[in-house]
Amino acid sequence: MPAPFSRLRLDEPVVVAVPTRNRPTYLAALLSSLLYQSYPHWSLVINDSSDEPVAEHGALADLLVLMRSTGHGVTVVRTDTGWDRHQRAMDAAPAGAELLVRVDDDVLLTPTYLETVLKPFHLFPERPLAAVGGCAPEGHYHAMDLDVQLLEPGWLSTPTEPTWRLQGHWYVQNEVLEVESLLGHSIAYRRSAVEAVGGWAVPGYSQHAFREESDLCMRLRAARYDIMVTTEALAWHLYAPSGGSRTVSKGPQGVMLDRADEALMAPDEVRFRERQNALDLPAGQPLRRYKMRDLERGWRRPRPMQSWVGRLKNRRHAFLRRVKKELLNLARSAGRA
């Protein structure tokens, strides 16, 4: 079992770690959203591998000056590697910083993101909670019903099939869910837990580091740490089309990964499966979910992932779809008559 954690303060300092490469406009949006966070106790570490250093880019330089002048620490380190970019950012965090929030450079945080992604650490102080993820959907998505979506196969990540679906959407309910793996983009970690399982980076992955979060979560779970997602913590994944570690195309139907990059990421999947087979992962324990309003009242009533509420909602939706279809058929028949 993991060693007990020390209790975090309500004003616990947080280090926001951002790797970036050739995305100055998207990085400027992220930094602007940091300045408006409701949680004020943060500092920034940027791991920069851009062709033009971010500290020399006009708007970014001004934002960094503003952060420092408003009391936020700012550290910029330069590296050229890709597979260990998050490890380098973590290593640059001040000594003693226990909470690290790793954020991609093309994510826009909502003003309460830091405040809400940290809540589960305080709501479950007795548990070996190592990491908490929020939701980072594309901007054109609409809020979904978590009760209904969790009935769909493959909505939750598993050790064998990590998926983006849970965290790649947002929901009308504010809940905390136990999970086995996290999607990247925006995750809060306890530094001591990450260090206890060997750190972030693993040699053997490519510059794309396609499975880096999956690998870390797998090691945390093998060491019997807990991982959670809070749907209350919302960020928008803007998807920069280039820069970073991969290239995407953007259209009305959403984001598509460049096929060349997709092929280059295949060895990362092979490496991940090899490492997965060598680990002793916990099995068979059912995952639970908690309503945020219950937790804030001090109630710890867990709910099963798939509930009767969702099944009732599904039946209601199916009934309404049938009624709508019948009404359309009647209208067409009346029109032909």
TABEL-V87500 format. One record per residue. N is the residue number from 1. RES is the residue in one small letter. PSI is psi in radians with two decimals (* if undefined). Layout:
N&RES&PSI ; N&RES&PSI
//
This chain:
1&m&2.58 ; 2&p&2.66 ; 3&a&2.58 ; 4&p&2.51 ; 5&f&2.68 ; 6&s&2.57 ; 7&r&2.35 ; 8&l&2.52 ; 9&r&2.74 ; 10&l&-0.41 ; 11&d&0.58 ; 12&e&2.24 ; 13&p&2.41 ; 14&v&2.36 ; 15&v&2.10 ; 16&v&2.01 ; 17&a&2.12 ; 18&v&1.98 ; 19&p&2.48 ; 20&t&2.61 ; 21&r&1.91 ; 22&n&0.74 ; 23&r&0.98 ; 24&p&-0.66 ; 25&t&-0.69 ; 26&y&-0.69 ; 27&l&-0.66 ; 28&a&-0.67 ; 29&a&-0.75 ; 30&l&-0.82 ; 31&l&-0.65 ; 32&s&-0.71 ; 33&s&-0.50 ; 34&l&-0.67 ; 35&l&-0.36 ; 36&y&0.37 ; 37&q&2.45 ; 38&s&-0.41 ; 39&y&1.97 ; 40&p&-0.12 ; 41&h&1.09 ; 42&w&2.71 ; 43&s&2.94 ; 44&l&2.37 ; 45&v&2.18 ; 46&i&2.20 ; 47&n&1.87 ; 48&d&2.15 ; 49&s&0.47 ; 50&s&2.73 ; 51&d&-0.73 ; 52&e&2.06 ; 53&p&2.41 ; 54&v&-0.55 ; 55&a&-0.21 ; 56&e&-0.04 ; 57&h&2.27 ; 58&g&-1.06 ; 59&a&-0.70 ; 60&l&-0.72 ; 61&a&-0.71 ; 62&d&-0.71 ; 63&l&-0.67 ; 64&l&-0.68 ; 65&v&-0.76 ; 66&l&-0.72 ; 67&m&-0.82 ; 68&r&-0.70 ; 69&s&-0.35 ; 70&t&0.24 ; 71&g&0.21 ; 72&h&2.26 ; 73&g&2.50 ; 74&v&2.19 ; 75&t&2.29 ; 76&v&2.15 ; 77&v&2.65 ; 78&r&2.20 ; 79&t&2.78 ; 80&d&-0.13 ; 81&t&2.79 ; 82&g&-0.68 ; 83&w&-0.42 ; 84&d&0.45 ; 85&r&-0.64 ; 86&h&-0.61 ; 87&q&-0.74 ; 88&r&-0.69 ; 89&a&-0.73 ; 90&m&-0.73 ; 91&d&-0.49 ; 92&a&-0.15 ; 93&a&2.56 ; 94&p&2.53 ; 95&a&2.41 ; 96&g&-0.21 ; 97&a&2.07 ; 98&e&-0.59 ; 99&l&2.13 ; 100&l&2.29 ; 101&v&1.90 ; 102&r&2.18 ; 103&v&2.35 ; 104&d&2.72 ; 105&d&-0.04 ; 106&d&0.57 ; 107&v&2.45 ; 108&l&1.99 ; 109&l&2.39 ; 110&t&2.75 ; 111&p&-0.43 ; 112&t&0.22 ; 113&y&-0.95 ; 114&l&-0.76 ; 115&e&-0.77 ; 116&t&-0.59 ; 117&v&-0.36 ; 118&l&-0.30 ; 119&k&-0.83 ; 120&p&-0.53 ; 121&f&-0.61 ; 122&h&-0.54 ; 123&l&-0.41 ; 124&f&1.05 ; 125&p&-0.37 ; 126&e&-0.14 ; 127&r&2.64 ; 128&p&1.12 ; 129&l&2.00 ; 130&a&-0.48 ; 131&a&2.50 ; 132&v&2.24 ; 133&g&2.66 ; 134&g&-2.85 ; 135&c&2.37 ; 136&a&1.30 ; 137&p&2.93 ; 138&e&2.67 ; 139&g&-0.42 ; 140&h&-0.01 ; 141&y&2.72 ; 142&h&2.81 ; 143&a&2.38 ; 144&m&2.91 ; 145&d&1.97 ; 146&l&-0.65 ; 147&d&-0.72 ; 148&v&-0.77 ; 149&q&-0.59 ; 150&l&-0.20 ; 151&l&-0.34 ; 152&e&2.36 ; 153&p&2.45 ; 154&g&0.22 ; 155&w&-0.51 ; 156&l&2.52 ; 157&s&2.56 ; 158&t&2.88 ; 159&p&-0.56 ; 160&t&-0.44 ; 161&e&1.35 ; 162&p&2.42 ; 163&t&2.75 ; 164&w&-0.12 ; 165&r&-0.82 ; 166&l&-0.92 ; 167&q&-0.19 ; 168&g&0.16 ; 169&h&3.08 ; 170&w&2.87 ; 171&y&2.72 ; 172&v&-0.33 ; 173&q&2.47 ; 174&n&1.90 ; 175&e&2.82 ; 176&v&2.25 ; 177&l&2.39 ; 178&e&2.33 ; 179&v&2.94 ; 180&e&-0.28 ; 181&s&2.68 ; 182&l&2.55 ; 183&l&2.58 ; 184&g&-2.63 ; 185&h&-0.86 ; 186&s&1.79 ; 187&i&2.42 ; 188&a&2.28 ; 189&y&2.61 ; 190&r&2.10 ; 191&r&-0.73 ; 192&s&-0.61 ; 193&a&-0.75 ; 194&v&-0.76 ; 195&e&-0.58 ; 196&a&-0.45 ; 197&v&0.29 ; 198&g&0.13 ; 199&g&3.13 ; 200&w&-0.94 ; 201&a&2.54 ; 202&v&2.10 ; 203&p&2.52 ; 204&g&-0.30 ; 205&y&2.76 ; 206&s&-3.13 ; 207&q&-0.43 ; 208&h&-0.45 ; 209&a&0.89 ; 210&f&-0.60 ; 211&r&0.44 ; 212&e&-0.79 ; 213&e&-0.71 ; 214&s&-0.71 ; 215&d&-0.80 ; 216&l&-0.79 ; 217&c&-0.67 ; 218&m&-0.74 ; 219&r&-0.66 ; 220&l&-0.74 ; 221&r&-0.67 ; 222&a&-0.53 ; 223&a&0.09 ; 224&r&0.53 ; 225&y&2.75 ; 226&d&2.64 ; 227&i&2.44 ; 228&m&2.82 ; 229&v&2.37 ; 230&t&2.14 ; 231&t&-0.18 ; 232&e&-0.50 ; 233&a&1.90 ; 234&l&2.29 ; 235&a&2.71 ; 236&w&2.17 ; 237&h&1.87 ; 238&l&-0.33 ; 239&y&1.43 ; 240&a&2.30 ; 241&p&-0.38 ; 242&s&-3.11 ; 243&g&-2.96 ; 244&g&-2.50 ; 245&s&-0.07 ; 246&r&2.94 ; 247&t&2.42 ; 248&v&2.79 ; 249&s&2.52 ; 250&k&2.37 ; 251&g&-3.07 ; 252&p&-0.49 ; 253&q&0.00 ; 254&g&-2.68 ; 255&v&2.36 ; 256&m&2.31 ; 257&l&2.44 ; 258&d&2.33 ; 259&r&-0.59 ; 260&a&-0.74 ; 261&d&-0.66 ; 262&e&-0.71 ; 263&a&-0.65 ; 264&l&-0.37 ; 265&m&-0.22 ; 266&a&-0.74 ; 267&p&-0.51 ; 268&d&-0.66 ; 269&e&-0.72 ; 270&v&-0.78 ; 271&r&-0.73 ; 272&f&-0.80 ; 273&r&-0.64 ; 274&e&-0.79 ; 275&r&-0.64 ; 276&q&-0.73 ; 277&n&-0.33 ; 278&a&-0.06 ; 279&l&2.63 ; 280&d&1.62 ; 281&l&2.45 ; 282&p&2.55 ; 283&a&2.61 ; 284&g&-0.21 ; 285&q&2.15 ; 286&p&2.42 ; 287&l&2.62 ; 288&r&2.93 ; 289&r&2.73 ; 290&y&2.39 ; 291&k&2.34 ; 292&m&-0.69 ; 293&r&-0.53 ; 294&d&-0.78 ; 295&l&-0.70 ; 296&e&-0.36 ; 297&r&0.00 ; 298&g&0.18 ; 299&w&2.33 ; 300&r&0.87 ; 301&r&1.84 ; 302&p&2.68 ; 303&r&2.60 ; 304&p&2.69 ; 305&m&-0.77 ; 306&q&2.02 ; 307&s&2.88 ; 308&w&-0.47 ; 309&v&-0.79 ; 310&g&-0.69 ; 311&r&-0.70 ; 312&l&-0.72 ; 313&k&-0.70 ; 314&n&-0.75 ; 315&r&-0.69 ; 316&r&-0.78 ; 317&h&-0.73 ; 318&a&-0.70 ; 319&f&-0.79 ; 320&l&-0.64 ; 321&r&-0.72 ; 322&r&-0.75 ; 323&v&-0.77 ; 324&k&-0.72 ; 325&k&-0.74 ; 326&e&-0.73 ; 327&l&-0.69 ; 328&l&-0.71 ; 329&n&-0.71 ; 330&l&-0.70 ; 331&a&-0.72 ; 332&r&-0.74 ; 333&s&-0.72 ; 334&a&-0.65 ; 335&g&-0.64 ; 336&r&-0.56 ; 337&a&*
//
